[in-house]
Structures are given as C-alpha cells and as structure tokens.
C-alpha cells in the first residue's frame, strides 16, 4: 500500500473514532484489503449494538468509576473498536483473511487474539500508548505490527535473544520494555523506520 493510502486510512480511522460515545477515550478501527485498497470493515468503541440506553456507565466511563487500568479487565466497559470491526465484517460475510487493520490505539490482548484469528496480517497503530501485551501477542503470532509516531512508520520484528534479559521495542533507542516471557526465553522486538 502506498504511503498516501496509509495516510488516508489513518485519517479514516481517526474520523470513525469520533462516532464513539465513550467519555473516556475514542477508538476507531478500519479493516483494509491491502491489494485492492478497499475497506472491508470499520468499528469504534461503543455500547452494545442496537442499545438505546446509556453506555456502560452512563455519562461517566464504568472503567473510570471502577479505577480499571487500560488493557486489563476488558470485559468491563464498551465493546472495543477492533472487536466491533471484525464482528461486523463476519456478520456481513466479509473476508478479513490477509487484510490490514488501522487502529488509533494499541489493541488489548483480547482484541489482538481476535485480530490474529481473523487472519489479519498487519496492524498499523497510530497512537501506541495502551496495551503492550496485545502488541506482544500479535508479534509472537506472526502479525506484522507497525507503529506510527511523528509521521514515521516503525515496523516491529521479533528477535530471539536469551542474553538481553528483557523484551523491548527499539525505536532509535529503547523506548518501551515489555515483561520478560520466562526466565529462560527472552524476546526482543526490533524496528525499521520509514518516513510517511
């Protein structure tokens, strides 16, 4: 996909996020076929489909009321944007195998599992600051992860290195560290950088 199309899809993702009624955070997700450059699905974080009542906590986010940390206890709160996009595509019989996902926040672990099992091959995250466990799951399971910051696209790769002692994403220097997988097996994530 050309950089101009990536930029356009990022704008669409941000626009669809504005449909969310969540008072805490607005997330959007676009599923795109990278060959035909067509949108296969879209979603945003919101309450249950067809629900006429208030969101999970009314005018205040239930996750804030319960003081739940981002990326944890995903059963509490709104339906996530990625989950909505995948389920709506499936409900309409739309194939997602081989597609790319654009999302304006790192997916939680449950959405990452849905992305992987929907056959999505690449995810482009435009505002990576939430669930590192979801990103780790995707990379470990062969989904290419790209993070966009400051108009630069960072592609992450999994590198086996038992001597490093931690798991991290390298963007010029180490800017994030993930929890070690086990005492004997450690994974590093390396990135390539491209300007958009």
N, C-alpha and C positions, 0 to 999 in steps of 0.2 A: 504494500500500500504506500502511495506517495506521501511525503511529509504534509502536503497541502490537504490531503484527505484525512490524515491523522489529526491535524489541527481542527478541521471541520467537525469530525466526530467528537473531539473533546468539547467543542462548543455545544454540540447537541446534548452531550452527557450533562453538562452544567445547566442547560436550559430545562431538560426533563427533571432535574433535581428540584427546580423551583416549584414543581407541581406538588411536592410533599407538604403535608400539613404539620409535620413534626416540629414542635417548638424548640427542640434541642439541636438538631442537625438535619440538613437536607442532602440526600444522596441520590444520584441518578446512575443508571446503567444502560448501556447500549450494546446489543449483540450485533456484530457486523460480519458478513461473509467477506473475507479479505480478497477473494478472487473477483467477484462481481461488484464489490464495494457497495453492497446493499444492506440495509438494516433488516435484521431477522427478528429482533425483539427489543423491547425497552421496558424499563421499570424504574420506580422510585420508591423510597421507603414511605410506608403509609400503613393505615389500619387494614383490617380485613376487607377483601373485595366485596363491594355492594353494601358495606356497612354505612348506615345513615347516622349512627350515633357518634359521640366524640371519640377521639383517638384513645389509645390505651390509658392515658392519664388525664384526659380532658384537655384543659389549656396548658397543663404542665406535663412534661415527659415523665412517665412512670419510672424510667431508669434514673432520672434525677431524684425523684421522690424517694426511691429505694437506695440511692447512692451506689449504683452499679457501675463498675469500671467498664470503659469501652472495650469491646472484644470479648467480654465474658457474659455468661448467663444470657445467651442470645434468644432464649425462649421468652424473655421478658421484653416487652416493647413492641415496636412496629415490625411489620414484615419488611425485610431488607430489600433494597433495590435490586441486587443481583438475583436473589431468590424470586422476586416478582417477575423479572425479565425472563428467566429460564422457565418458570412455571407457565407464564402466559404464552411463550413460544410453544411449549409442549402441548398446552391446551388447544392451540390452534394448528397443531400438526406441523410445526415449522422445525426443520432440521437445524441443530446447532453444532453438529459434529464438524470440527475443523474451523470453527468460527473464532473470532477475536471478541474480547469484551473490553469496553471502555467504562471505567468507573471513577468517581471523584472521591475515593477514599479506599484504603486497603480493606479487602473483604475479611470478614470474621472467618473462623475456622469452618463453621457450618456452610457458609456461602462458598468458601473455597472448595469444600467437598462437592457441592452441587456443580460448581464450575467444572471441576475435573471430571466428574461422572457424566456431565452433559457433552463431553467430547471437545470442549473448548480448548484450543491450542495455545492461545496467547491472551494475556490480560495486560492492559495499559492503565496504570493508576495515576491519576492527576493530582492527588493530594494525599500522599502517603504519610499518615500520622496516627493510624489507629491500631489495627490488629496484625502484629508481626507474625503471630502463629499461623494465620491464614496464608500469608505470603510464603512462609517456610513450607507449609504443606504443599502448595502449588508447585514450587520449585522442585521439591523432593519427588513429586509425582509427574515431572516432565512437562509441566505447563510453563511456557516462556513468560516471564514476568518483566515488564518494563515500567519504570517509574519516571514520571516527568516532573522536573523541578527546574525553575528558571529557564524555561524554553529549551531545555536539554532532555533528551531521552536516554535513560540509563537501562541497559539490558542486563539482567542478572543471570548468572550461571553458577551451578553447583560444582564445587571443587572439593574432593576428598582430601583432608589434611589432618591426620590424627595428632600432629605436633602443635598445631595452632592453639588448641585449648579453648576455643570459643567459636561461635558461628557469627559471621558478620556480613554486612553488605559494604563493599568498598566503593565509594564514590569520591575519587581523588584521594581521600584518606578514609579511615574507618569512621563512619558517622552513625552507624547503628550496630548494636550487638544483640544477637538472639541467644536464647538459652541453649546450653550445650545439650546435644541429643542423648549422650550417655557418657560414662567415664572413658570408655574405650573407643568410641566412634565420634568424631567431630567433623562438622561440615563447614566450609567457608563458601560464601557467595561472592563472586567477583562480578564487576560490571564493565561494560563497554559504554562509552559516551558518544552520543550523536547530537548535533545541533539541529533543531527543527526550524 
